């Protein structure tokens, strides 16, 4: 099946094809955080993959990242958990959610001691 928008960048894995021929060659669409982490995990497992990204260049993004406990096992497998904990700060103020016109939709207060 041909894609209308061919990817600008393709990142093939260095893993050789698996010998049993039953495991798939994985196509990852998007070189964002999730796509790159999946590529690393597949590489560690010896599963061949390719990452496709539409953007022609990397652009710096100013953002805050919030991770819940469900992602910690994957970060441990990648050897990133301890480093992340060194760089992280607790969310002591709570959480506010805004809609597209910056009107506050809801907020939650944190019970973490400051």
Secondary structure as UniProt FT lines:
FT   STRAND          9..12
FT   TURN            19..20
FT   STRAND          26..29
FT   HELIX           33..44
FT   TURN            45..46
FT   STRAND          49..53
FT   HELIX           69..71
FT   HELIX           72..77
FT   TURN            78..79
FT   HELIX           81..87
FT   STRAND          95..98
FT   TURN            100..101
FT   STRAND          104..108
//
